[in-house]
């Protein structure tokens, strides 16, 4: 976790937008696997936001899917459904790369 946090600071300092999103996604996975679901959710949503801001819709949708899974695990079923729907909309509206 500390490795990801340090890498995130470095990426932020030199404005590596894609790397910032990728690091947030990775940190979300680590948090999820260690049972820290609130932290995982925060990182997945950050990753989605960052990917969306740089037009990487496939990865944005993937991050939203992970966020919805965390919400489901937290018992937030209605939120999870909304997030899954948002991810589906993003995925279906993506520009082929």
C-alpha positions in Angstrom: 0.0 0.0 0.0 2.8 2.4 0.8 4.4 1.7 -2.5 1.2 2.7 -4.3 0.9 5.8 -2.2 4.4 6.9 -3.0 4.0 6.2 -6.7 0.8 8.2 -6.7 2.6 11.2 -5.1 5.3 11.0 -7.8 2.8 10.7 -10.6 0.8 13.6 -9.3 3.9 15.8 -9.0 4.7 15.4 -12.7 1.0 15.1 -13.8 1.0 11.6 -15.3 -2.7 11.4 -15.6 -2.9 7.8 -17.0 -0.5 6.6 -14.3 -2.4 8.3 -11.6 -5.6 6.5 -12.7 -3.7 3.1 -12.9 -2.2 3.6 -9.5 -5.6 4.4 -8.0 -7.0 1.2 -9.6 -4.1 -0.9 -8.2 -4.5 0.6 -4.8 -8.2 -0.2 -4.9 -7.4 -3.8 -5.7 -5.0 -4.0 -2.8 -7.5 -2.5 -0.4 -10.2 -4.8 -1.6 -8.1 -7.9 -1.1 -7.2 -6.8 2.4 -10.8 -6.3 3.3 -10.6 -2.5 3.4 -13.7 -2.0 1.2 -14.4 1.7 1.9 -10.8 2.6 0.9 -11.1 0.3 -2.1 -14.3 2.0 -3.2 -12.7 5.5 -2.8 -9.8 4.4 -5.0 -12.0 2.8 -7.7 -14.1 6.0 -7.9 -11.0 8.1 -8.2 -9.6 5.8 -10.9 -12.9 6.1 -12.8 -12.9 9.8 -12.5 -9.3 10.1 -13.7 -9.7 7.7 -16.6 -12.9 9.5 -17.6 -11.0 12.9 -17.6 -8.5 11.6 -20.2 -11.0 9.8 -22.4 -10.1 6.2 -21.5 -13.6 5.0 -21.4 -12.9 1.2 -21.3 -10.8 1.7 -18.2 -13.3 4.1 -16.7 -16.1 1.5 -17.1 -13.8 -1.2 -15.6 -13.2 1.0 -12.6 -16.9 1.7 -12.2 -17.5 -2.1 -12.3 -15.0 -2.6 -9.5 -16.6 0.2 -7.5 -20.0 -1.4 -7.9 -18.5 -4.7 -6.7 -17.2 -3.0 -3.6 -20.5 -1.3 -3.0 -22.2 -4.7 -3.3 -19.8 -6.2 -0.8 -20.6 -3.3 1.6 -24.3 -4.1 1.3 -25.1 -0.9 -0.7 -27.1 -2.7 -3.3 -29.0 0.3 -4.7 -25.7 2.2 -5.0 -24.1 -0.8 -6.7 -26.9 -1.0 -9.2 -26.6 2.7 -10.1 -22.8 2.4 -10.4 -23.1 -0.7 -12.7 -25.6 1.2 -14.8 -23.2 4.1 -15.1 -20.4 1.8 -16.1 -22.6 0.3 -18.7 -23.5 3.7 -20.2 -19.8 4.6 -20.3 -18.9 1.3 -21.9 -21.6 1.6 -24.5 -20.7 5.2 -25.4 -17.0 4.6 -25.8 -15.1 5.5 -28.8 -13.4 2.6 -30.5 -9.6 2.8 -30.1 
